[in-house]
Amino acid sequence: MEFLAETEPMLNLNPEQLQQHATPLYVYDLNLLRQTLQFAQQEAGKYNFHVHYALKANANGPILDAMREFGFGADCVSGNEVKAAIENGFAAKDVVFAGVGKSDAEINYALEQEIFCFNCESSHELEVLNELAEKKGTVARIALRINPNVNANTHKYITTGLEENKFGINAWELEAVLDLIQKLKHIQLIGIHFHIGSQITDLTVFKNLCTRVNEFQEWFLARNIMLEHVNVGGGLGVDYYAPEQNLIPDFAAYFGLFNQFLELRPGQQVHFELGRALVAQCGTLVSRVLYIKNGVTTNFAILDAGMTELIRPALYQSYHKIQNLTSQKQEVRYDVVGPICESSDCFGKAVNLPETNRGDLIAIRTAGAYGEVMASGYNLREKAQAIYI
Ligand SMILES: *Cc1c(COP(=O)(O)O)cnc(C)c1O
């Protein structure tokens, strides 16, 4: 780990402190968050890269405050996210707005705020945006979201940069899209945008992305179009299996790779949109054990948290490290499940935990990204509280 701060990063999860709180509970370690953000900005700053925080990973106030403090812009995928960014003090000039299905109301709001850039995903969207901008007597700055057909080697539900996905404009459509843009007087093309997926841990995927970006840059140059910026999206993964060893992702390698392989034109800016890599490790879902139930092959540890608090295991078959914070006994094997009436409501199968009893505190780690934001009220469940330490 090339981390340069004076203290080693660590996650603060003090069982005595947590005992005082009702569960299920989201716990965010703001120290770890700040260390992460500092390191990311330090590495991005080496190359003058601009990083936007993807609000959809976690839009809680204190998280957004920290992002602003460390100079991140905002990457939004809904009108309410644009609103949350503006209301939390992000400057409109640092806000980008992506998404395949922006509604008229969302577009109008973003136009009124004069955000930095709309990342547009189809020619139909361009026509509607042009029309709405014309009605307001303004010009919308846009980047074309291009589908580069690069395989992110990640779960199929979080792969977005393949031709079969709904996202972005395909290479063979670009010529027609450019012809269209030339006719639209209330659209100004300032960049190109890519986002190929999430939880990408193999950096060669990003190298492949750079190669494709360079090819598209050539394509635009051949048509005498100067792009002010290239936005390469987000997707950098985190270590769900050994969070303790890798609390902070290797931003040095990540940004260094783009610096090495992207071929830029003079004066061109590079933008990033990171979500998960910035916030996943600082968040933990803390739960109490309600019951232990003996099954045919394993025992069930039944928690008071379920897929309504953290849906990632049910939705993406994703792994989260599970720890018992209050027992030091001999290890036993459990299926760790929630209380919801769905068999997919399971946090982990055949998990070795110290012998676990009713009332024990269980930590489900690396839950800061795509955790609380995806909570639902299914089964009329109440929303879990969040604390910041
Ligand atoms: C979700 C999303 C991101 C962030 O992805 P992470 O994997 O969390 O870094 C960035 N850009 C766009 C357009 C997105 O939809």
The ligand as an SDF file (V2000), in Angstrom:
LIG
                    3D

 15 15  0  0  0  0  0  0  0  0999 V2000
  -22.8990    4.4120  -11.2630 C   0  0  0  0  0  0  0  0  0  0  0  0
  -22.1630    5.3370  -12.1260 C   0  0  0  0  0  0  0  0  0  0  0  0
  -20.8760    5.7540  -11.7710 C   0  0  0  0  0  0  0  0  0  0  0  0
  -20.1490    5.2690  -10.5410 C   0  0  0  0  0  0  0  0  0  0  0  0
  -19.8230    3.9220  -10.5900 O   0  0  0  0  0  0  0  0  0  0  0  0
  -18.9040    3.2680   -9.4590 P   0  0  0  0  0  0  0  0  0  0  0  0
  -18.7500    1.8650   -9.8840 O   0  0  0  0  0  0  0  0  0  0  0  0
  -19.6380    3.3860   -8.1620 O   0  0  0  0  0  0  0  0  0  0  0  0
  -17.6050    4.0110   -9.4410 O   0  0  0  0  0  0  0  0  0  0  0  0
  -20.2400    6.6360  -12.6170 C   0  0  0  0  0  0  0  0  0  0  0  0
  -20.8350    7.1000  -13.7380 N   0  0  0  0  0  0  0  0  0  0  0  0
  -22.0780    6.7310  -14.0970 C   0  0  0  0  0  0  0  0  0  0  0  0
  -22.6620    7.2750  -15.3310 C   0  0  0  0  0  0  0  0  0  0  0  0
  -22.7730    5.8380  -13.3100 C   0  0  0  0  0  0  0  0  0  0  0  0
  -23.9980    5.4660  -13.6910 O   0  0  0  0  0  0  0  0  0  0  0  0
  1  2  1  0
  2  3  1  0
  2 14  2  0
  3  4  1  0
  3 10  2  0
  4  5  1  0
  5  6  1  0
  6  7  2  0
  6  8  1  0
  6  9  1  0
 10 11  1  0
 11 12  2  0
 12 13  1  0
 12 14  1  0
 14 15  1  0
M  END
$$$$
